[in-house]
Amino acid sequence: MTPHQLSAVELLAAYRDGKLSPLEAMKDVLARVERFEPHIKATYLLNPERALADARASEARWRRGEPIGPLDGVPATVKDNIPTKGEPTPLGTAASELIPAPADAPPAARLREAGAIIFSKTTMPDYGMLSSGLSSFHPLARNPWDLSRNPGGSSAGAGAAAAAGYGPLHLGTDIGGSVRLPAGWCGVFALKPSLGRVPIDPPYLGRVAGPMTRRVEDSALMMSVLSKPDPRDYMNLPPQELDWRIKPAALRGLKIGLLLDVGCGAPPSPETRAAIEKAARDLALAGAVVEPLPPFLTQEMLDGWDHFFRMRSYLDIAALPIERRVKILPYILAWAESAAPLSGQDVGRGYSQIMAMRRATVAATLPYDFVLSPTAPMVAFAAEDPSPGNDPLDPFTHIGFTLPFSVSEQPAASINCGYSPEGLPIGLQIIGRRFDDLGVLSFARAFEEMRRGEARPWPEPPTYFSSPAKAGEGDRA
């Protein structure tokens, strides 16, 4: 396999053995980006010269036997909204002022301290409030599996970059599904950690940073670095010395809840439901005890979350000068400005419904070791669409399966579990009990090994640019 196909674990082993250098790996990744990027538009602030300089420095350290950290020389990308020192943070919108960040945010700082080569940022939609790659600032991001489809969002570029083979490590953020949805639609793995497990700045209700990788073990490796404490996150969990060297979980006897109807939002499509049910059957054959989990979410809870965040966005946007406000993606502007008539009572009730969602989610999932559900109820939709229903006043019907576990602060992952008839990936969401990030990773690793033979080759860039066309098939992870 060529270097861009290797996992971070494999790259590091090759560096240690002298079979491959960080410079060789970085050159191969950049060549991959050069071939695929005209089609998928996943990167922002791509910096090949700096990447090669960092790779040469890493190569010299490895030759001396003095790597500076557990990720030394491994190519990595970081989402637009995670500040990196000296670079602007546009948050996906043309309304932002492009002011260089004074310092790396905690997740970027941890990657850099560990020796990872952050060679590019990745694209996202305006303010991260879309599950697509549509942005008023960045070019339209596309799904490597089918260029006519979107990669999901809001970690759109990260999901596309991981599927396209832009190196092994990608960092996204999630507040309602924003690492899990693109992972599901791009066929990669992502972990939404427990709230506070990975320090972030600024912290906020439900907001986490999480790894997006082709392999589960690479996400675990990233977590060993990302989870280190940082005083800037005043919602950070108490530091713990956890052993992130995960092994596949023993499946026999595990009690698993199967959630196919969350109670509101869009129901799973037939192909999605079939893929999730097959995953559940395979786990049952391996000895797990799988039983249906009744619905626990209500439309009132989903609307409450929507109203609360709609008002939050409206207040932020209303504070902008009109010349900047008009640059925001019209869909996002329409969604946010619709909050203007909401009263304080409306917003207060919305927050109360968020707490009701949290209580219901924890109670419903507590009897189980793990819960399975679709990551999204449908496969990736058209690249040009801001959301599956294209209705800014009803924008969140597709996040019914991911949102509750952001609100409940539980760790949740997305892993590929099948494909639609047209070859689009389908994501299985794995949810653990609060704070059991290691358990979710170990369970995901067991599922990954069990289903490895069913994985299809990763997409290859077309030999010419044709916007709405399928990417060809090529290298296998």
N, C-alpha and C positions, 0 to 999 in steps of 0.2 A: 504494500500500500504506500501511496505517496504521503508526505508529511501532513497535508491538510486533512487527510482521512483519519489520522491517528487521534486517539483520545489524549487528554492531558496526562493521564497515568502512563500511557505508552510513550509519549514524547519524553517525559521525565526519565523513564527507564532507559530510553535510547541515549539521552544526554549523559546519564551516569555511566553507561557502558561505552561511550565514545562512538556509537554507531551513527549518530546524527548530531548536528550542532544546532543551536538556536537560530543561527543565521540561515542555515539551509531550510529550516522549518519556516521561518518568517518569509523568506523569498518565495517559497511554494504557496504559502497562504496568500501573499500579495498577488501572485500570478492568478490564483483562483478568484480573488476579488476582481481583478481586472477583467476576467472573462465573464463573470456572472453579474457584476454590478450594473452594467448598462440595462439589464433586464429587470432587476428586482429593487434597485434603489434603497438599499438597506443602511447605507453608511452616511455619517455626518462627520466632518472634520477628519476624514481619512488622511493619515500622515505617513506615507511610506518612508520618507527620508528619516524621520525620527525613529520609526519602528526598526529600520535597519541599523541605525546607530545603537539603539537599545539592545538589539539582538547581538551585535558585535561585542558589546560590553558583557552581555550574559555569556557569550561563547568564551570570552577570556576568563571569566570567573569559573566556568565549568572546567576549563583546561587546567586551572590552578587547583581544582578540587575545592572551590570556595563559593558555592552558590549562596546567594544572600537570603533565600527563603524557599518554601516548599513549592512555589510556582515559578521559579527562576527560568525565564526564557520562553514561557508558554504564551502564545498569542491570546489576547482577550479583547472584547469590546464592552463598552459601557453605554447605557441608555442616555439619550440627550438630557433627561431631567435630573441626572445625578451629576452634580457639579464636579468639574475637573479643573485644577489650578491653571489659571491663565487663559481659559477658554470660555466663550459665552455659553449660556444655558437658555436656549430659546423656548423650551417647553413645547416645542412643536408648533408654535404659532408665530405668524408674521407680526403680531401685536407686541411681541417682546422687544425690549431694548437689549442689544447685544453687548452686554457688559462682561468683561473677563471675570471669572470666579476667583476670589482671593485664595482659595484653598481647595484641595480635594475633599469632597464629602466622605463620610466614614467608609462606605463600601469601596469607593475608588481608592481611597488611601490604603485600605487593607490589601487590595490586590497589588498595588504598586509596591508596598513594603515587602510583599511576599515574592517580588521579582517578576510578576506577570508583565507582559509587554502590552500596554493599552495602546493599540495602533489606530483605533477609530472609536467614535461615538456611534450610536445607532438611532434611527429615526423613530418618530412617534407622532400621533395626531395631536391637535390643539389641546393643551393642558391635560393630556392623557385621558380625556373624557369620551373616547370612542374605542370600540373594539375593531378597529380597522386601521389601515395604513394611510388614510386620507388626512392631509395636513395643509394648512395655509402657508407653511414655511418650507417644509421638505417636499421633494418630489414624491409622487405617489409610489408607495411601497407595494410590491407584488409578491405573491406566493411562489416559491421556487417549483412547487409541484405542478402548478398550473398558473401561467402568467395572467390569465383572465380572472383569477381569484385573488382575494386579499389575504395577507398573512395573519390577520387578527391584530388585536391591540389591547392595551396601548403600547406594549413592548413589541411593536410591529417589526422594526428593523432587526431587533435581537432574534426574534423567532425566525425571520427569513434568513438571517446570517447563519444561524446554527444549522438550519436545514441545507443551506447552500454550501456548507463546508468552509466558512470563514474562520477556521481555527476552532478549537474545542470549547472555549469558555466565553460565555456571554452573560451579562448582568442586566436584569430588568427590574421593574417595580410593579407592585400589585396593590390595588385598593378595592377591587371588586371582581378580579379575574384576569388582570393585565399581564401576568406571566403565564398563567395556565391556559387562557384562550388561544394566544398565538402558538403556544407549545402544542396544543391539541390540533389546531388547524395546520401546523407545519410539521407534525409528526415527530417532534423532539420531546425531551423531558424537561420539566420545570418543577421547582419546589417553591411554593409560597410558605415561608417559614412561619412559625408562631410569632405573633406580634412581639417585637422587642428582642427577638433572638439575634437579628442582624441590625446593629445600630445604623440609624439613618438620620439625616439632617436636611430639612426639618421633619420631625416625626408628626404623625397625624392619625386620627381615628382610622384604623384598619390599614394604614400604609406600611408596606414592607418592601424590602429589596430582596430579590431571590435569584438563584442561578438558573440558567437555561443552557442545556447541553445536549449532545446526542446520547451520552451514556449516563446512567445513574451514578456510577462511581465518580465521574467528574464533578457532578453537583455536590456530592459528599465532600470531595476534596476542596471545592470552593467554600463550602460551609465551614470547614476547619479554619479558614482564614477570615471569612466575612463575619463570623460570630464573635470575634475578639471585641472587647469592650471599647467604647468611645464615650467620653463624658458629654459630648454634644447632644446625644440622644437622651433626653430626660424621661423617655418611656422605655428605656433599655431594660431587659431582664437582668437579674443579678448574674454576673459572670459565672460560667460553669466550665470545668475542665471535662469536656466530653470527648469520647473516642470516636471520631468520624470515620474510622477505617471500617466501614460497614461490611457485613456479610449477609448473604441472602437469608431472609427470615425463614424459620421452620413454619410451614403452612398448616400442617396437620393440627386440628383442634382449634384453630383461630375462629373466632365468632365474627362474621362479617355481615353487615347490613347492606342490602342492595336497594338503592334509591333510584327509581325510574320515574317517579312523579313527585316533584318537590312541593306541589300544591298550587303553584301559579306560574305564570310565564309560559313560554313556548314548550310544548311537549317534545320528546325526542322524535326525530324522523325515524322511519322504519329501518333504514340502514344503520343509524346510530344505535337504536335500541338493540338490534340484532348483534352488533359488535360487543356491546356491553354485556348482554346476556351470555354470549359465548365466553367472554372473559370470566364471568361468574361461574359458568359450568366447568371451565378448566380448573379454576381454583377449588371448586367443590371436589372434582376428581382427584386433586392433589391432597385432599383431606380437610380442607377448610369447611366450616359450617356456615352456609350462606342462607340468609332468610330475608324476606322483603322488609323494607323499612317504610312505614306509612308516611304520607305527606305531612309536613309540619309548617311550611311557609304559607302565608296568606297574601293576597293582593294588597291589603292594607299595609302590611310590613314592607313590601317592595315599594309601594308608593311613598311610604314615610321616608325611606332611604333616599329615594329620588328627590323628594321635596327638600330634604335637608341639604343635600349636595347641590341641588339646583340653586338654592338661595345662597349657599356659600360661593358658588361660581358667579352668580349675579352680582354679589357685593364686590368681588374682585374685579369683575369686568366693568361695573358701573364706575369704579374709581379711576379708570383709565381715561386719558384725554380722547375726545371723539375721533381724532385722526388716527389713533392707534386702535381704538375699539372697532372701527369699520374694517380693519384688516383680518379680524377673526373669522374663521370658517363659518359661513352662514348657518349651517346646521347647529353648531355649538352656540352661536349667538342667539338663535331662535330658542333653543332649549333653555339657556340661562335667563334670557329676558322674560320668558314666560313666568318666572318666579316673582316678578314685580308685584302682582296682586296678592301674593301670599301674605297672610298676617303673621304676627309673632306667635299667635296660638297655633296656626297651621304648622309653622316650623317646629314649635315645641312638641306638638303631637307627632311630627315626623321623627324627631329624636327619640321620643318614647317608643315609637314602633321599631326603631333600630335596636333598642334595648330589649323589646319583646322578641325580636328576631333572634337576638343573641341567646336569650333564655331558652327559647324553643329549640334552637339548634343544639345547644349543649345537652339539653334534656333528652332529645330524640336520639342522639348518637352515643350517649354515655354507656348503654348496655353492650356496645360492640367494641372489639379490638380495633377494627377499621370499618370504614364505610366506602362503598363503591358507587359511583354515579357517572353519567356522561360528563365530560368537561363542558361541552356545549351541546345544545339540543340538535344542531344541524352542522353540516360540513361547511367549509369556507364559502362565503358568498362572493358576489362580484366585487372586483377590486375597486371600482369607482364608487361603490355605495358606502355611506358613512355607518350604516347599521343594517341588520337583516331586514327590518321593517321600514326603514327610511322615514320614520316618523319622529321628529324631535320632541313631540309631546308624549310619546310612548316608546322611549328609546332602549329600555332595559329588559325586554322580554327574554332575551337570550342569556342573561346572567343569573337566572334563577338557581342554577346548580352551583355556581362558584361564589356568589355574593354571601350566602349565609356563613360560609366558613372563613371569610374575611372578618365579618362582624363578630363571630364567636372566637376569633383569634386562634383557631385550630390550624395545625399544619396540614397542608393539602398539596398534592402533586398531580401533574398530568403526565401520562405516558401513553404512547401510541398502542392501540389495541386492535387495529384493523383498518380497512380501507373501504370506501364507497365503491359502487360499481364503476364509476369513472376514475378510480384510483386516488381519490383524495383521502388523506389521513383522518382517522377518528380517534379522539382522545378519551382515555379512561381516567377519571379523577379518583384519587386515593386519599381519603381523609383519615387522620389519626386523632387520638384524644389530645387535649390541650397539652402543649409542650413536648409531645412525643415526636419530635422531628426525626430523631434517629430511627424510630420504629417505622415511620412512613418511608424513609429511604431504604431501609432493609426489606420491607414488604415490596416496594417497587423493584428492588434489585432481584428479588425472587421471581416476580412476575416477568421481568425483562429476560431472565435466563430461561424461564419456562416457555416464552413465546418467541425466542430469538430466531428460530427457524422460519417464522412467518414474516419476518421483516423484508420489505422490498428494497431494491437498490435505491440509494439516495438520488435525487434529481441532478441532472447535468445541465449546464447552460446550453441554450440553443446555439447552433453554429452561425445564426444570423439573428438580428433583432426584429422580432415581429410581435408587437405589443400583446394582443390577446391570443396567445398560443400556449400550448402545453410545453413544459420543459421535457427534454428527453430523460431517459433513465441511464444511470451510470454506476458509480462506485458504491459499494456497500459499506456500512459503518462497521 
